[in-house]
Amino acid sequence: MRLHRLEVTAFGPYKDHQVVDFDVLGSDGLFLLHGDTGAGKTTLLDAIAFALYGQVPGARGEVKRLRCDTADGETATSVVLELTVQGQRLRLERSPEYQRPKRRGDGYTTQQAKASLTWIGGAPTEQSPESLTRIDEVGRTVQRLLGMTVDQFFQVVMLPQGEFARFLRSETTEREQLLEKLFGTQRFAEVEQWFVERRRERGRVVEEHTQRVRDLLARVSQVSGTPNSSEVDDQDWLADIEKRAQRELEHAQAEHSRLRRERDTAEATLTERRELAEKVRRVKQAREALAELDERKGEHDAWRAERDAAHRAVPVQAARRTAERAEQERDRARAEVATCATRCSVDPEADLAELRDRAAAERERAGALTALIPQAQQQETDQHRLAELAERIRSDEQRETELVAEQNGVPERVSAARERVEEAKHAELRLETVRTRGEELEALLGVAREIPGAEAELARAKESAQQAVDAHQQARDALQDRRARRLAGMAAELATQLADGEPCPVCGSAEHPSPGQPVDDQVSAEDEQAAQAAEQRAATTREKTAAAAQQAQQHVDNLRERLGEHTESELAAELDQLRAEQNRLRETAAELARRNTELAELEAATGRLGEQLTELRTRLAAARSEHAGLAEAIEERRARLLEGRGDFGSIEQRRAHLLDSASGLEELIAARTARDDADQRLTRQLAALAEAASGAGFADAEQAKAAERSEQRLAELDTAIGEVEQRAAGARETLASAELFGVEPDTEVELQAATEAAGLAREAAERAAALAHRAEQRQRELAELAEKLRAAWAELGPAMAEQAELEALADVVNGRGQNARKMSLRAYVLAARLEEVAIAATRRLQRMSDGRYSFVHSDAAGARGTRGGLGLDVLDDYSGKVRPAKTLSGGESFLASLSLALGLADVVAAETGGALLDTLFIDEGFGTLDADTLDLVMDTLDELRTGGRVVGLVSHVEEMRQRIGTRLRVTKSRKGSTLTVQT
């Protein structure tokens, strides 16, 4: 992968359109991105990552705020990247999702994210030549071409700021998660899980077989009564149980046959004696019944006489009831005549012809009134309608007045409602501006409140820097003083080394007539070295405090520049006003929907009121016309109805009176006729009753009535007489039967002893039958259970062997059991990859540390038996000991992290089989290196650009700028950051 051109617009701190030509920058293979802190160096790397994957690395990717805050509202945010990957040159263009001002009105709208991929020079054969415009298609195509995910890209191609030291210091768990993402070892974890699931499944199968064996053993022990707690295959125990059950069955069956024969003999004897006792009882009962019937013969004859008289009185009873009904009808007819005469106010015995003439006259007068009834009904209906019309006219006239008043007031209400709607709209548009201004004021207020602390920190930093300068100056003066005093006493120091007869190291003489004498406050070489070390420490402290003071000054200057001419009190007051205004605008804007609804209802009410008023006036005119016509018709009909009504309340009442009078007369005539007929029928029925009594053998009707009996009494007599006759016949038939011939009623039968003997024999036979049945059932059940148990034993053995083998293999794969290193399959693969990374990283770390440090990979188990395999330490060649990476200093950690990142990049690129990585970016970290170490790092970076690779560095270190010829400078101002290529 080689980058050619990057264009950013309104992205990050870049307000305007900026272009980076990587072909120019990378012509020498190494270039530098430098500039002030916060100028936007890292943003260029974010732009590259965003163009490729739509994401930015590190914590900045979590915020998802990529648009420049100071960009013009009409300027769209976009990133364009041209690159060559796998021989294909393509152009990627992306725009993030952001809020832009509305083109009409105030407020903001969401600009959706976009992406496109254009092939330059033709698309691959397997790819459509058309440009890709869907975000997901662009993402899949880029990942396929690069051969790595976004996590792998950030670890291999782009080493983000503050991120590539995390892997060095991370714990085993974090390192394992990162390596899984980079090397895609999830399939090995799936293999581990597969073994675990298979072991669990086989375990369930074995447990099912074992439980089945346990259940069958328990059932066999329960049925046979022989305990056995072992689950192993014990065929002899099972065979003994089966044989014993068979023997018990044969014995029970033989005993049952013997007792059954004894029971049959006893029951036959009992049956014979029961039959004889029954014959004696029947003879005795028959003779007793005949004796009792002879004693009650007189009573039985009286029953027969009563029944015969009742049967003869039946015809007389029917004639008497007919006469009674005729008498009742006559009495009712006489009462009806009296009632009709009273209701008509006439003599009940008046002439029938006169009554008929009077009734006819009443009906004729009622018929004459019939024609006036519809007119009377219409008169009443018209009067009700006339009252309704009058009430409606009054109500409509009142409603007309109200509608006219309401119609006159609608225009003024519509104008007021429109003003309220405009006020709410303006508040809604103004609200976003006020909210944005409030956020700006809150940020400025935070800056204003931060300045006192920053100034205090600056004062402390300056004071510390001044103290460090004074301390350094004092250390330098002490060093120069000790050097001067040592030079002054150098002769005496040399004299202490002279010996008689040995040549002088200065002049060569063997004689030393006048050696130098020690001076006051003699200074040794160790004293000078100690002073020099103290001076170097003071110098280092001076540089650090000066840098800290410079950073503090820069921080204060940045805060003051952001604050401008504002003061904290002014900002707080303005912020309070804006918050109050924001609350008021929010409340007003929330009323917009309700006010729009109110306005729409008022505008619709204008036309609705006009329609209602027109409809009301039309209805009012029609009601007035109908009211006048009805009043005239009612007045014209009034005289005719008064004459026909007479003294009654209405014509219907007078007509009903006439008809009722005619009906009463007619009813009296009919009642007189019915009374005469009833008298004649009663006379005939009394004569028939006397004739029927004489014919039935009674002296008169009263004697016949006394002989009458109810149906229930007759049924009782028939039943009693029938029972007597039936008992007598039955007793005689019993005594005359052949089977009872010769049986005397006083014969004695020994039944008790036979019953007891038969009961004892029956109980013994039943117990034997139950025992035989249980023995047979137990033998059959044991046979079935034995067959199932032998089958279960046959299945359990292979299942247990297979489960043991699978469990041992699963333990090994998951880092347990016979796995001595306690490493799972996934950890083993990751450990192998980490070992490759350590080897690749060691080559660069030894070169950059001048051969002092090497990476050491450890696959030992962790503390307290935890899984190992991902340990990573450093070997210090100076001490010959291995120590944790966390003990390295800041500069040493940077060298180790950079070496590890480069080694990891090489291994990941080889592992994924991705595209050839011709471009590499390293962000920050060089400020922790001294000059010599920086030389070693630069030599290593020079090696990276062999073979045409381009390495881009991001740093604000001045020495880096002096070492690298081609660089891209980022200049920051209040108007936004700009880019300038420098050589």
SENU-420871 format. One record per residue (C-alpha): x, y, z. Coordinates in steps of 0.2 Angstrom, whole numbers, plus 5000, padded with zeros to 4 digits. Layout:
BEGIN
XYZ...
This chain:
BEGIN
500050005000500750174995499950344998499950474984498850624989497750675004496550815004495550875019494251015020493451075036494150925045494850945063495751105065495851135046494551265041494951275023495451155009497251075012498250955001499650835006500650764992501450604999502450574982503350734985503550715004504050525002505350554988506750525000505850385010505750485026504750635030504250735046502550805052502950945064502151095072501551175088500551065100498751055095499151125077498450965069499850845066498950695072497350745063498250705046498450525052496650535058496150585041497050445032496250315044494550395042494650395023495150205023494050145037492850285042493550275060494950365069496150285081496150295100495050405111494750525097493650395088492450385103491950565102491450565084491650745081492750775066492050935058493051095060492051205072492651365064492251315046491051405035489251335035489251315016490951225016490651035017491750925027492750795017494250685016494950624999496450504998497250434983498350274985498950114976498649944984498949774976499349864959497649954959497650144961496050214968495250364975494350364992493150504997492250515014491150635023490650615042488950645049488850825056487650965060487651105047486551265047484951255038484851335020483151415024482851485041483851465057484351305066485351155061485050995051486050835050487150805036487250615033488850525031489450475013490850375005491450334988492750234980493350274962494550164952495950254943496550174928495250034928494549914941495149734944494349604933493349534948492649704952491349814944492049964935490750074942491150184957490650124974489450234984488750134998489750145014489749965018490349915001491750035002492249965019492249785013493249824997494549925007494749785020494849655006496249754997497249795012496949615020496849685038495449755049495449925056496249865073497649785063497949935053498150045068499449925075500349885059500350045048499850185059500650185076499550305085500050435098500150365115499450195110500950085104501650075122500050005128500449825122502249825130501549865147499849775146499349625157499249455150497349465148497449635138498849565128497849415124496349515118497449625107498349475099496749395095496149545086497749555076498049375072496249315071496349165082494549155086494448995076495648915089494448975103493048895094494048735093494248745112492448775114492048635102492948505113492148575129490448565121490848385115491448335132489848405140488748315128489648155130489648175149487748195148487648035137488747945150487748015164486147955156486847785153487447775171485847835178484947705168486047575175485747645193483847645190483847465183484947405198483747485210482247405202483047235201483547255220481847315224480947175215482047035221482447105238484347075235485347235238486747285226487647455226488947415213488647485195489947365187489347215176488947075188488146935178488246805191487246905204485946935191485846745186485646695204484146815206483346745191483546565197482846595214481346685207480946535196481046415210479846525221478646525206478546335205478346315223476946445224475946365209476046195217475346255234473946355225473346195216473146095232472246225241471046255227470546075227470146085245469146245243468046165229467546015241467046125255466046245244465046095237464546035254464046205259462946225243462046055247461646115265461046285259459846205247459046095260458846245272458046345258456746215255456346205274456146385274454946395259453746255266453646345283453346515275451946445263450946365278451146525288450446625274448846515272448446525290448546715291447346725276446046625284446046735299445746895289444346825277442946945283443947095280444447045263442547015258442147195264443447255252442647165238440947235242441547415243442447395226440847325218439747465224440947605218441047525201439047535200439047715205440147775191438747805178437747895191439248005195439448065177437548115176437648205192439148305187438248355171436848425181437948525192438848605177437048655170436548725187438248835187437948895170436148955174436849045189438149135179436849185165435749265178437149365186437749425169435949485165435949585181437749655178437249715160435649795165436549895179437949955167436550015154435450085168433849995160432649865167433349695165431649625160431349765147430649725130432049645119431349735103431549915111433249865117433849825100433149985092434050085105435650005102435550035083435250215085436750235096437850155083437150265069437650425079439350355082439650325064439250505060440650565071441950445063442250565048442750705061444150605070445550625057445250815057445350815076446950725076447650835062447150985073448050925088449650885077449551055069449451145086451051045092451951085076451451265077452151275095453751195089453951315075453751465086455051395098456251355083456051535076456451615093457951495095458651525077458451715079459451715095460751605086460851725071461251865083462651765091463451705075463451885068464351945084465551805083465851835064466352015067467651965080468551825070469751945060470452025076470751845084471551785068472851925068473251895087473451715084474651745069475651855079475851725093476351595080477751705073478351735090478551555093479351525077480651665080480951585097481251415090482551495077483351605090483451455103484851365093485851525092485651565110486151385114487751395104488251555111487951485128489051345125490451465119490251565134490351415145491951365137492651545139492051545157492951385160494551455152494351615163494251515178495751405173496851555170497251585189497751415192498851415176499651575181500051505198500751355190501751465179502451565194502951405202503751335186504751505184505251505202505751315200506751365184507551505192508051405207508751265195509751405186510451465203510851285208511651245191512651405192513251355210513651185204514651255190515551375202515951225214516651125199517751255193518351295211518751105214519651095197520751255201521151185218521551015211522751095198523551185212523851035222524250915207526250915212525850865229524650725223526050665211527350675225526350545235526650425221528550445221529750315229531550315232532550235218531050235205531050355191529950515192528450495179528750675174530650705173531250525174532550555188532750425201533150555214531850665222532750795232531250915234529550835232527950945232527150975248525250955251524251115251522851165262521051085257521750965245520550905231520650725225520050655208518550585216518050755223518150825206517150685198515750705212515750895208515550855189514150735192513250865203513450995189512750875176511250835188510951015190511051045172509750915168508650985182508851155174508351095157506851005163506251155174506551275159505551155148504151145161504151335163504051355144502551235143501651325157501951495149501351425132499751355141499451525149499651615133498451495124497151525138497351715137497251705118495651605119494951725132495351885123494652045131493351955141493251945160492551815171491251925179490651985162490551805155489651745170488351885169488151865151487951675153486551705166485651815154485751695140485151555151483651655157483351705138483551515133482251455146481051595140481351545122481151365125479451385133478851495119479551375106478651235115476951325111477251325092476251175089474751225100474751405092474851335074473351225079472451375086472751485071472151345059470551325069470251515068470551525050469451375047468051455058467951615046467151505032466251395044465351545052464751605035464051445030463151425046462451595045461751565028461051395032460251475048459351615038458751495025457951385039457251535048456251595032455551425029454951405047454151575047453151525031452651365038452051445054450851565045450051425035449751315050448951455060447651485046447251305044446951275063445751425064444751365049444451185057444051245075442151275073441751105065442651015079441851105093440151065086440550875084441350865102439750925111439950915130441350785129443250825130443550765112442650685097443450525101442750525119440950565113441050425099441750305112440350345124439050305110439850145105440050085123438150115126437650015111438849875116438049875133436349855126436849715114437749625129436149635139435149555125436349415123436349385142434449375142434449245128435849145137434949145154433349065146434348925137435248885154433548865163432948735150434648635150434548615169432848545169433348405156434948355166434048335183432848215175434248115167435148105184433648025193433447895179435347845180435247815199433747705197434547605183436147565194435147495208435147645220433647715228434047895223435548005218436048035236436347845239437347835223438347985228438847895245439447735236440647835225442547815228444047905221445247835208446547815222445447725234444847605220446747575215447147535234445647415235446147325219447947315225447547245242446347115235447547065221448947035234447846925245447346815230449146815224449846765242448546625243448946555226450846565228450746475245449746335238450846315222452446305233451646165244451146075228452946085220453845915217455545975224454746015241453845845242454245755258455045915266454445945284454446125291455346065307456845985299458546035307460046085295461846105301462346265290463546355302464946225302464846205283464946395281466446415292467446265284467046335266467646515272469246445279469646345263469146495252470346615261471746495260471546465241471446655238473046685248473946545238473246625222473946795227475646725231475746625215475246785205476546885214477846755211477346745193477346935191479046955200479846825189479146905173479747075179481447015184481646935167481247095158482347205170483747075168483647095149483647285150485147285163486247175152485947295137486247445148487947375154488347335136488047525131488847595147490647525145491047595127490247765132491347785148492847745138492447865124492048005137493647975147494647995131493748145125493848225143495748205143495948275126494848425130495848465146497448465136496648575123496048695136497648705146497248575160497548395164499148325156499548495149501148535159501248715154499348755157499248835140497648815130497648795111497248975108498549035120499848915112499548985095499649165102501249125111501949065095501449225087502149325101503749235101503949275082503549465087504849455100506149395088505749525075505749665088507349605096508349645081507749825081507849845099509649785100510149905087509250055094509850015112511649985106511549795110510949825128509149755128508349605120506549545122506249385131504649285128504049175142502749025141502848985159501248975169500649125178500449155197499349045207499148915193498449045180498749005162500349075154501149085137501049275134502449345146503549475138505049535147506749615143508549555145509749685151511449645144512349755157511749655171511349495162509649485171507849475164506749615171504949665168504649795154503749905166505449945174506150035159506350225159505350335148506650335134506950155135505050115135504950215119506350115111505549955117503850005112504350065094505349905092503949795097502649895086503849875071504049685075502249665077501849755061503049635051502349475059500449535057500849585039501549415035500249325044498749415036499449395019498949575016499549705004501349755004501449905016502550035008501950175020502150185039501750315051502450345069501650475080502650555094503750485108505450555101505550685115506150565128507750515119509450585121510550625106511450465105509950355106509050465094510450425081510150245084508350265081508550365065509750225059508350095062507050205053508250225039508250035037506350045036506350145020507450015011506549944996505450094993504550105009504050275015504050325034503150475041503550535058502550655069503550755082503850925088505650885093506751025086508250895083507050785072506650935061508550965059508950785055507550755042507650855026505850845019504450895031502650955032502451095044500751135052500451315057499051345069498151515070496451575076495851555058496351365057497851265053498751265037500051155029501751195021503051085014504851125019506551055014
